[in-house]
Amino acid sequence: MKDFTGRGADSFYWFQDGHLQETEANSVVEFPGIVICHDFWMIRDALFDRTGTLPGKIIDVDEFRISISGIPEDRLAREKRDVTTQIGQYGAEQEVRNTYQKMFNKGVPFDAAVVAKAAAAISAMYADLCAQASANGEFDRFFSVEVPAYRLLQLSMSSGVLIDTSGLSNKRAQAEHDYFLLLKDYSAKHDMPLETPTRRAIEAKLLKEGFVLDEVSVEYLLEFVPHERDFGSDTMALLALDTARRVLGSLTLSTDNVRPVVDVFGSRTSRVQLRSPSLQNIPKQYRSIITARDDAQLGYVDFDQFEVGIMAALSGDEELKRLYSAGDMYELFATTHLGLVGNRKAAKQLFLSYAYGMSRKALVDAAVALGVDRQKAREAFRLFQRYELWKKEVCSEFQRTGRVATVMGNHYRRTGGGQLTGKEQRSAVSQVVQGTASLIFKRALLAVAEADDIKVVLPMHDALLFEHKLAETPQRVVCIFQDVMTDVLGARVTGKASISDFADRERTVFAPDNSSL
């Protein structure tokens, strides 16, 4: 039972043999088995502050339910529902559910009898979820990957991310300045109102530009479809800056240590997402506010052309394998196959549009609009015949079985019927590719955490920020990333990763020396 006043009066109870037993934080973190609970994020920091650690194995039943359901709407609806919406089917009567919810939120006094009934239903819910996970092929992945990754990241966020508060005000001002400059240019270039565009405004603009929204998401159109005046990229850049200034504004000058809430299964494909604050959404030019502790320093390792390597391995396409292993795949595709010398960004956008299912005609038209010869464009998108067959195989499985899964589960369940829509086909391919990427990343996280001289600081989608003291450690992390990717993909490709800059290097302006004028 959380103490919302922040004075440390949190209470902990075991449910055992049908009864509640009050206990201490040390008893919780030292328990040798699995600690089953709900809304773990609410008690996480209280446990850590009292003991300096967390339980060895933690399962939040709501997270368990969402991660094995295969239904994206479960994740989207999570913030609107709590565990009391689920335990009715496990024996908790409506009155018990209503009272427990009020009690949990400190609306009514604690009642051990009511809590025991709710706990009995939660226990039954856990047993049923285990059975579902086993039946759906999710059991091994959840317990061998998701559970340890959950504990690792919750522990990392409990210890906090160190913020340089002395530079925070400057970064806030810089973000505000950059945002309004970009907004002014964006408004003039795209004939949009002088405000952050709403989803409805973006949809209206896309419709006006001739895009059809029935079969694709707005996010897909912005990220993967080329636009004549670069509307997609410009919109994403503006939205990213708006998010950055809000995240920076949410940080306080009163503390140099922030403890984000972490959703280890934060998307349909199991991508890790942070919130309160969402530090992953701070662009590079403002990230220097995140610093290392004591005499440690920060290292940052990222997979190289991650999606392409996964696509090459899963499909077995020899041309994809060759481009991936030869170097910078997008640069090679731009110069060798499209004739877009010096335009890696456009080549990447075109390739990913192709890879996730844009029609051949739309691809060729988009490439021509970017200056590619039409015949050259046609030939470029005929190169990956085995990948084309693999996409069809994925969609056929989705059509036939109503679900599609990655390596070790993480399935996506279809809710409709009939022939697959274009959007469903893209979602199926995305689930397999990006869901596999998530599995590789979490396996890499767990392997990195086993190594010496490494403290996990921040997962950044497919990259990792960490603290270290030894000069050779970042290269060791690169090797771990590469080895894990190679292993998960059965050595069908050799994983690639590299050290990169987490933040843009600070620019220093020097006053001129008068003697040299």
Residue pairs with C-beta under 8 A, 6 or more apart in sequence:
1 10
1 11
1 12
1 13
1 103
1 104
1 110
2 10
2 42
2 43
2 46
3 9
3 10
3 11
3 46
4 106
8 46
8 49
8 50
10 25
10 43
10 46
11 22
11 110
12 22
12 23
12 24
12 25
12 27
12 28
12 43
13 20
13 21
13 22
13 23
13 115
14 20
14 21
14 23
14 27
15 21
15 116
15 119
15 120
15 122
15 123
18 116
18 120
19 116
20 112
20 115
20 116
20 119
25 46
25 47
25 50
25 51
26 50
26 51
28 35
28 47
28 55
29 47
29 51
29 53
29 54
29 55
31 55
31 56
32 56
33 57
34 57
34 58
34 59
34 147
35 55
35 57
35 58
35 59
36 59
36 61
36 122
36 123
36 126
37 43
37 58
37 59
37 60
37 61
38 60
38 61
38 62
38 82
38 83
38 122
39 60
39 62
39 82
39 83
39 104
40 58
40 60
40 63
40 154
41 60
41 154
41 261
41 262
44 54
44 154
44 157
44 158
45 158
45 259
47 53
47 54
47 55
47 158
48 54
48 155
48 158
48 159
53 155
54 151
54 154
54 155
54 158
55 151
56 151
57 147
57 148
57 151
58 147
58 150
58 151
58 154
59 126
59 147
59 150
60 150
61 83
61 86
61 122
61 125
61 126
61 129
62 78
62 82
62 83
62 86
63 150
63 263
63 264
63 265
64 126
64 129
64 133
64 142
65 74
65 86
65 125
65 129
66 74
66 75
66 78
66 265
67 138
67 142
67 146
67 265
67 270
67 410
68 129
68 132
68 133
68 136
68 138
68 142
68 409
69 413
70 136
70 403
70 411
70 412
70 413
71 413
71 415
72 268
72 412
73 415
75 265
75 266
75 267
75 268
82 101
82 104
83 122
83 125
84 92
84 97
84 98
84 100
84 101
84 118
86 125
87 97
87 118
87 121
87 122
87 125
88 94
88 97
88 121
90 121
90 122
90 124
90 125
90 128
91 117
91 120
91 121
91 124
92 100
92 117
92 118
92 120
92 121
93 117
96 114
96 117
96 118
96 121
97 118
99 108
99 111
99 114
100 114
100 115
100 117
100 118
101 107
102 108
103 109
103 110
103 111
103 114
103 115
130 139
132 138
133 139
133 142
136 409
136 411
137 405
137 409
137 411
138 409
138 410
138 411
139 409
140 408
140 409
141 408
141 409
141 410
141 439
142 409
144 408
145 408
145 439
145 442
145 443
145 446
146 264
146 265
146 270
146 442
148 446
149 264
149 272
149 442
149 445
149 446
150 264
152 445
152 446
152 449
152 456
153 262
153 264
153 272
153 445
153 456
153 459
154 262
154 264
156 455
156 456
156 457
156 458
157 259
157 260
157 261
157 262
157 274
158 259
159 259
160 257
160 258
160 259
161 257
161 258
161 259
161 260
161 279
161 290
161 457
161 458
162 256
162 257
162 290
162 291
162 292
162 293
163 251
163 255
163 256
163 257
163 258
163 289
163 290
163 291
164 256
164 288
164 289
164 290
164 291
165 253
165 255
165 256
167 288
167 289
168 248
168 251
168 253
168 289
169 253
171 248
171 286
171 288
171 289
172 245
172 248
172 249
174 285
174 286
175 241
175 244
175 245
175 248
175 286
176 245
178 241
178 285
179 238
179 241
179 242
179 244
179 245
182 237
182 238
182 241
183 194
183 195
183 196
183 238
184 194
186 192
186 234
186 235
186 238
187 193
187 194
189 229
189 234
190 205
190 229
190 231
190 234
190 235
192 201
192 205
193 201
196 238
196 239
196 242
197 205
197 235
197 238
197 239
199 218
202 218
202 222
202 235
203 213
203 218
205 231
206 213
206 218
206 221
206 231
207 213
209 227
209 231
211 221
211 225
213 221
215 421
215 422
215 423
216 225
216 422
216 423
216 426
217 423
220 356
220 426
221 232
222 231
222 232
222 233
222 235
222 236
223 232
223 236
223 352
224 349
224 352
224 353
224 356
224 358
225 232
225 349
225 353
225 358
225 362
225 366
226 232
226 346
226 349
226 350
226 353
226 366
226 367
226 369
226 370
227 233
228 369
233 345
240 281
240 283
241 283
243 278
243 281
244 281
244 282
244 283
244 286
247 277
247 278
247 279
247 281
247 282
248 282
248 286
248 289
250 276
250 277
251 258
251 277
251 289
258 277
258 279
260 274
260 275
260 276
260 277
260 278
260 279
261 274
261 275
261 276
262 272
262 273
262 274
263 272
263 273
263 274
263 275
264 270
264 272
264 442
266 272
266 273
267 273
268 412
268 431
268 435
269 406
269 410
269 430
269 431
269 434
269 435
269 437
269 438
270 410
270 435
270 438
270 439
270 442
271 434
271 438
271 461
272 438
272 441
272 442
272 459
272 461
273 280
274 280
274 458
274 459
279 290
279 458
280 458
280 459
280 460
280 461
282 289
282 290
284 501
284 502
284 503
284 504
285 503
285 504
286 503
287 502
287 503
287 504
288 503
288 504
288 506
290 298
290 457
290 458
290 465
290 502
290 503
291 298
292 298
292 457
292 467
293 467
295 469
296 455
296 467
296 468
296 469
297 467
297 468
297 469
298 457
298 465
298 466
298 467
298 502
299 465
299 466
299 467
299 468
299 473
299 474
299 477
299 499
300 460
300 463
300 464
300 465
300 466
300 474
300 499
300 500
300 501
300 502
301 463
301 464
301 466
301 474
301 477
301 478
301 481
301 497
301 498
301 499
301 500
302 460
302 462
302 463
302 464
302 497
302 498
302 500
303 309
303 440
303 441
303 462
303 463
303 481
303 485
303 495
303 496
303 497
304 328
304 496
304 497
304 498
305 324
305 328
305 329
305 330
305 496
306 437
306 440
306 462
306 485
307 352
307 355
307 433
307 434
307 437
308 320
308 323
308 324
308 329
308 330
308 351
308 355
309 324
309 485
309 489
309 493
309 495
309 496
310 433
310 436
310 437
310 440
310 489
311 317
311 320
311 355
311 387
311 433
312 320
312 321
312 323
312 324
312 387
312 492
312 493
313 321
313 489
313 490
313 492
313 493
314 390
314 432
314 433
314 436
314 489
314 492
315 384
315 386
315 387
315 389
315 390
315 391
316 386
316 390
316 492
317 384
317 385
317 386
317 387
317 390
318 386
319 383
319 384
320 384
320 386
320 387
321 492
321 493
323 329
323 332
323 333
324 493
324 496
325 493
325 494
326 332
328 344
329 351
330 344
330 347
330 348
330 351
331 344
331 347
333 347
333 351
333 380
334 340
334 341
334 342
334 343
334 344
334 346
334 347
335 341
337 376
337 379
337 380
337 383
338 347
338 350
338 367
338 372
338 376
338 377
338 380
339 372
339 373
339 376
340 346
340 347
340 370
340 371
340 372
343 370
346 370
350 363
350 366
350 367
350 370
353 363
353 366
354 363
354 381
354 384
355 387
355 429
355 433
356 426
356 429
356 430
357 391
357 422
357 425
357 426
357 429
358 366
359 422
360 378
360 381
363 377
363 381
364 374
364 377
364 378
364 381
367 374
367 377
367 380
368 374
368 377
372 380
391 425
391 429
394 404
394 428
394 429
394 432
395 420
395 425
395 428
395 429
397 404
397 428
398 404
398 412
398 414
398 420
398 424
398 425
398 428
399 419
399 420
402 413
402 414
403 411
403 412
403 413
403 414
404 411
404 412
404 428
404 431
404 432
405 411
405 412
405 431
405 432
405 435
406 431
406 432
406 435
406 436
406 438
406 439
407 436
407 439
407 488
408 439
410 431
410 435
410 438
410 439
411 431
412 427
412 428
412 431
412 435
414 424
416 424
420 428
436 488
436 489
437 462
439 488
440 484
440 485
440 488
440 489
440 495
441 459
441 462
443 484
443 487
443 488
444 464
444 480
444 481
444 484
444 485
445 456
445 459
445 464
447 480
447 483
447 484
448 454
448 456
448 464
448 466
448 477
448 480
448 481
449 456
451 476
451 477
451 480
453 468
453 469
453 470
453 473
454 466
454 467
454 468
454 473
454 477
455 466
455 467
455 468
456 464
456 466
457 465
457 466
457 467
458 464
458 465
459 465
460 502
463 500
464 477
464 481
465 502
466 477
468 474
474 499
475 499
478 497
478 498
478 499
481 495
481 497
482 494
482 495
482 496
482 497
483 495
484 495
485 493
485 495
485 496
485 497
486 493
486 494
486 495
489 495
